[in-house]
Amino acid sequence: MSSFRFLLSRRWAGFTVFVLILAVGTWWLGQWQFDRLEDRKASNQIVRANEHAEPEPVTDVLSVGEKVAEEDEWRRVTATGTYAVDDTIIWRYRTPDDAKGVDIVVPLVLADGTAVLVDRGWLQTESQDEFEDLPAPPSGEVTITGWVRADGTGDSTDVAQVDGYHATRALSSGQVAEVLDEELLTGWLHLDTESPAPASPLRKADLPELDNGPHFFYGLQWWFFGVLAIAGFFYLMYDERRTQRRDEPAPDDDAPDGDDQLDERARKKAAKLAQKQAVKAAYQAAYEKERSGQR
């Protein structure tokens, strides 16, 4: 164990702490991705069960002041009422297939006086600030089917005035209700069908993709990085020990220990000195002899 004392140095102690933090972090990130995978599978299961089910009356699913339940996301509902065209909402910066445009959202006023926001579909536009000739919804009493969606959140749900219309960057019935004289059901609907049909239909919203996403492979990548960090640590530790052993003097099995070892070193040093002196004396004698012969 003494051969690994270098692990107690400040450099290796800091390196060890860093690798431990890295390993724990990558494990946590990998587990987080796998948790997201399970959440997505559960959400997909709900959507599959809801989006093709028989529609229910909208007031059986949505109500005023109550958040949309997670199990009601993408549930098909039906509603009958009259569109409040004067309260049209422009949902800006909608880009299906990277095309520029907006969604047209119109409140549908129900028989009991409440209303539900209906995203009637997408319209391609050249500008996000000027809107002309918006396709009108069917007039009079209309029966629709649509998919339930939960409200958006954050500052992007703020409602502003743009070119004479109410406009937003994310749809929230709560924010819209503050600027419209309507009692709105919480949540909103992606339109599926309208009866009677409109003169100029809009592009309908795409249903969500029900794959599992990249979470599984992202989780594996994070765990692989953690294993790589640990493996690299042990390799560097092995390499450090190998370097130390290579630099250590070779052991001498016949060498005495303690004071005897010191005496042996002294004798060897004296013998080397005597040898040097003998060689020096021989050279001096030869030099003197050569000088005498030249005289």
C-alpha positions as CSV (number, residue, x, y, z in Angstrom):
1,M,0.0,0.0,0.0
2,S,3.0,2.3,0.6
3,S,3.6,2.3,-3.1
4,F,0.4,4.4,-3.6
5,R,1.3,7.1,-1.1
6,F,1.3,9.5,-4.0
7,L,-2.5,9.5,-3.8
8,L,-2.2,11.5,-0.6
9,S,-0.5,14.3,-2.4
10,R,-2.4,17.6,-2.8
11,R,-2.5,17.1,-6.6
12,W,-3.9,13.6,-6.5
13,A,-6.3,14.4,-3.7
14,G,-7.8,17.3,-5.8
15,F,-7.9,15.1,-8.9
16,T,-9.7,12.3,-7.0
17,V,-12.3,14.7,-5.7
18,F,-12.8,16.1,-9.2
19,V,-13.3,12.6,-10.7
20,L,-15.8,11.7,-7.9
21,I,-17.8,14.8,-8.5
22,L,-17.7,14.1,-12.3
23,A,-18.8,10.5,-11.9
24,V,-21.7,11.4,-9.5
25,G,-22.8,14.2,-11.9
26,T,-22.8,12.0,-15.0
27,W,-24.7,9.3,-13.1
28,W,-27.3,11.9,-12.0
29,L,-27.7,13.3,-15.5
30,G,-28.1,9.8,-17.0
31,Q,-30.7,8.9,-14.4
32,W,-32.5,12.2,-15.1
33,Q,-32.7,11.3,-18.8
34,F,-34.1,7.8,-18.0
35,D,-36.7,9.4,-15.7
36,R,-37.7,11.8,-18.6
37,L,-38.0,8.7,-20.8
38,E,-40.4,7.1,-18.4
39,D,-42.4,10.4,-18.2
40,R,-42.6,10.5,-21.9
41,K,-43.7,6.9,-22.2
42,A,-46.5,7.6,-19.7
43,S,-47.5,10.8,-21.5
44,N,-47.5,9.0,-24.9
45,Q,-49.8,6.4,-23.4
46,I,-52.3,9.1,-22.3
47,V,-52.2,10.8,-25.7
48,R,-52.8,7.5,-27.5
49,A,-55.8,6.8,-25.3
50,N,-57.2,10.3,-25.7
51,E,-56.6,11.5,-29.2
52,H,-58.7,8.9,-31.1
53,A,-61.3,8.3,-28.4
54,E,-65.0,9.3,-28.9
55,P,-65.4,13.0,-28.1
56,E,-67.0,14.2,-24.9
57,P,-68.8,17.5,-24.2
58,V,-66.2,20.1,-23.5
59,T,-67.8,21.2,-20.2
60,D,-67.3,17.6,-18.9
61,V,-63.6,18.0,-19.3
62,L,-62.8,21.8,-18.9
63,S,-64.2,24.2,-16.4
64,V,-63.6,27.8,-15.3
65,G,-60.7,28.3,-12.9
66,E,-59.5,24.6,-12.8
67,K,-56.2,23.6,-14.5
68,V,-56.3,21.0,-17.2
69,A,-55.6,17.6,-15.7
70,E,-52.6,15.8,-17.1
71,E,-54.8,12.8,-18.1
72,D,-57.0,15.1,-20.2
73,E,-54.2,16.4,-22.5
74,W,-55.2,15.7,-26.1
75,R,-58.6,14.4,-25.1
76,R,-61.2,14.8,-27.9
77,V,-64.1,17.0,-27.0
78,T,-67.1,18.5,-28.8
79,A,-68.7,21.9,-28.3
80,T,-71.5,23.9,-29.9
81,G,-71.7,27.7,-29.8
82,T,-71.1,30.9,-31.7
83,Y,-67.7,32.3,-32.6
84,A,-66.9,35.7,-31.1
85,V,-65.0,37.0,-34.2
86,D,-64.4,40.4,-32.7
87,D,-62.3,38.8,-29.9
88,T,-59.9,37.0,-32.4
89,I,-56.5,36.3,-31.0
90,I,-53.4,36.2,-33.2
91,W,-50.9,33.6,-32.0
92,R,-47.7,34.9,-33.5
93,Y,-44.4,33.2,-34.6
94,R,-45.9,29.8,-35.5
95,T,-43.5,28.0,-37.8
96,P,-44.6,24.5,-39.0
97,D,-42.1,23.2,-41.5
98,D,-40.1,26.4,-40.9
99,A,-42.7,28.5,-42.7
100,K,-43.6,31.9,-41.2
101,G,-47.2,32.4,-40.1
102,V,-49.7,32.7,-37.2
103,D,-52.5,30.6,-35.7
104,I,-55.9,32.1,-35.6
105,V,-57.6,31.7,-32.2
106,V,-61.3,32.6,-31.7
107,P,-63.4,32.2,-28.6
108,L,-66.4,29.9,-29.0
109,V,-69.3,31.2,-26.8
110,L,-71.3,28.2,-25.5
111,A,-75.0,28.1,-24.6
112,D,-74.4,28.7,-20.9
113,G,-72.5,32.0,-21.6
114,T,-69.0,30.6,-21.0
115,A,-66.5,30.4,-23.9
116,V,-63.6,28.2,-24.9
117,L,-60.6,29.3,-26.9
118,V,-60.3,27.4,-30.2
119,D,-57.1,27.4,-32.2
120,R,-58.7,27.2,-35.7
121,G,-55.4,26.6,-37.4
122,W,-52.4,28.1,-39.1
123,L,-52.2,30.9,-41.7
124,Q,-49.1,31.7,-43.6
125,T,-48.2,35.5,-43.4
126,E,-45.4,37.7,-44.6
127,S,-45.4,39.8,-41.5
128,Q,-45.9,39.2,-37.8
129,D,-47.1,42.8,-37.3
130,E,-49.7,43.3,-40.1
131,F,-52.7,41.0,-40.7
132,E,-55.2,41.4,-43.5
133,D,-58.1,39.4,-44.8
134,L,-58.1,36.8,-42.0
135,P,-60.2,33.8,-43.0
136,A,-63.6,34.1,-41.2
137,P,-64.9,31.2,-39.2
138,P,-68.4,29.8,-39.9
139,S,-71.2,32.2,-38.8
140,G,-74.1,31.3,-36.6
141,E,-74.2,28.2,-34.5
142,V,-71.2,25.9,-35.0
143,T,-70.4,22.5,-33.7
144,I,-66.8,21.6,-33.4
145,T,-64.6,18.8,-32.2
146,G,-61.1,19.4,-31.0
147,W,-58.2,18.3,-28.7
148,V,-57.8,19.6,-25.2
149,R,-54.6,21.5,-24.5
150,A,-53.2,23.0,-21.3
151,D,-52.4,26.7,-21.0
152,G,-48.9,28.1,-21.7
153,T,-46.9,29.7,-19.0
154,G,-44.3,32.5,-18.7
155,D,-44.0,36.1,-20.1
156,S,-44.7,34.9,-23.6
157,T,-48.4,34.5,-22.7
158,D,-48.8,38.3,-22.3
159,V,-51.5,39.7,-24.6
160,A,-50.7,42.8,-26.6
161,Q,-52.4,44.9,-29.3
162,V,-50.9,44.3,-32.8
163,D,-52.5,45.8,-36.0
164,G,-55.8,46.1,-34.2
165,Y,-55.9,42.5,-32.9
166,H,-55.1,40.9,-29.6
167,A,-51.8,39.0,-30.1
168,T,-49.7,36.6,-28.0
169,R,-46.6,34.4,-28.4
170,A,-48.0,31.6,-26.3
171,L,-51.7,30.8,-25.5
172,S,-53.1,31.0,-22.0
173,S,-56.8,31.3,-21.3
174,G,-56.0,33.1,-18.1
175,Q,-54.1,35.9,-19.8
176,V,-56.7,36.2,-22.6
177,A,-59.6,36.3,-20.1
178,E,-58.0,39.4,-18.5
179,V,-58.3,41.4,-21.8
180,L,-61.6,39.9,-23.2
181,D,-65.1,40.4,-21.8
182,E,-65.6,36.6,-21.8
183,E,-65.7,34.0,-19.0
184,L,-63.3,31.4,-20.4
185,L,-62.9,27.7,-19.6
186,T,-59.4,27.0,-18.5
187,G,-57.3,25.6,-21.3
188,W,-58.0,25.7,-25.0
189,L,-58.7,23.5,-28.0
190,H,-56.9,22.5,-31.2
191,L,-59.6,22.4,-33.8
192,D,-60.3,19.1,-35.6
193,T,-63.6,19.6,-37.3
194,E,-66.2,22.4,-37.8
195,S,-69.8,22.0,-38.9
196,P,-70.8,23.9,-41.0
197,A,-67.4,24.0,-42.7
198,P,-65.7,27.4,-43.2
199,A,-65.4,29.0,-46.6
200,S,-61.6,29.2,-46.2
201,P,-60.2,26.4,-44.0
202,L,-56.9,26.9,-42.2
203,R,-54.1,24.4,-41.8
204,K,-54.9,22.1,-38.9
205,A,-52.4,21.5,-36.1
206,D,-50.2,18.4,-36.3
207,L,-50.8,15.7,-33.7
208,P,-47.8,15.1,-31.3
209,E,-45.1,12.7,-32.2
210,L,-45.4,9.6,-30.0
211,D,-41.9,8.3,-30.1
212,N,-39.7,8.0,-27.1
213,G,-37.3,10.7,-28.1
214,P,-33.5,10.7,-27.6
215,H,-33.6,10.3,-23.8
216,F,-32.4,6.6,-23.8
217,F,-29.3,7.3,-25.8
218,Y,-28.7,10.6,-23.9
219,G,-28.8,8.6,-20.6
220,L,-26.4,6.0,-22.0
221,Q,-24.0,8.8,-23.1
222,W,-23.9,10.4,-19.7
223,W,-23.2,7.1,-18.0
224,F,-20.5,6.3,-20.6
225,F,-18.8,9.6,-19.7
226,G,-18.9,8.6,-16.1
227,V,-17.4,5.2,-16.7
228,L,-14.8,6.8,-18.9
229,A,-13.8,9.3,-16.2
230,I,-13.4,6.5,-13.6
231,A,-11.4,4.3,-16.0
232,G,-9.2,7.2,-16.9
233,F,-8.5,7.9,-13.2
234,F,-7.4,4.3,-12.6
235,Y,-5.2,4.3,-15.7
236,L,-3.5,7.5,-14.7
237,M,-3.0,6.1,-11.2
238,Y,-1.4,3.0,-12.7
239,D,0.8,5.1,-15.0
240,E,2.0,7.2,-12.1
241,R,2.9,4.1,-10.1
242,R,4.6,2.5,-13.1
243,T,6.7,5.7,-13.6
244,Q,7.7,5.7,-9.9
245,R,8.8,2.1,-10.0
246,R,10.8,2.7,-13.1
247,D,12.7,5.6,-11.5
248,E,13.4,3.6,-8.3
249,P,16.9,2.1,-7.9
250,A,17.1,-1.6,-8.5
251,P,17.0,-3.6,-5.3
252,D,20.3,-5.5,-4.3
253,D,19.5,-8.7,-2.5
254,D,23.1,-9.1,-1.2
255,A,23.4,-5.6,0.1
256,P,23.5,-5.3,3.9
257,D,21.0,-3.2,5.8
258,G,21.4,-0.3,8.3
259,D,24.9,0.7,9.3
260,D,26.4,-2.2,7.4
261,Q,24.9,-0.8,4.2
262,L,26.5,2.6,5.0
263,D,29.9,1.0,5.6
264,E,29.7,-0.9,2.3
265,R,29.0,2.3,0.5
266,A,31.9,4.0,2.2
267,R,34.3,1.2,1.2
268,K,33.1,1.3,-2.4
269,K,33.6,5.1,-2.5
270,A,37.2,4.7,-1.0
271,A,38.0,2.0,-3.5
272,K,36.9,4.2,-6.4
273,L,39.0,7.1,-5.0
274,A,42.1,4.9,-4.6
275,Q,41.6,3.7,-8.2
276,K,41.5,7.2,-9.5
277,Q,44.6,8.2,-7.5
278,A,46.5,5.1,-8.9
279,V,45.6,6.0,-12.4
280,K,46.6,9.6,-11.9
281,A,49.9,8.5,-10.4
282,A,50.6,6.2,-13.4
283,Y,50.0,9.1,-15.8
284,Q,52.3,11.4,-13.8
285,A,55.1,8.8,-13.7
286,A,54.8,8.2,-17.5
287,Y,54.9,12.0,-18.0
288,E,58.1,12.4,-15.9
289,K,59.8,9.5,-17.7
290,E,59.0,11.0,-21.1
291,R,60.5,14.3,-20.0
292,S,63.7,12.7,-18.7
293,G,64.2,10.9,-22.0
294,Q,63.9,14.1,-24.0
295,R,66.7,15.6,-22.0
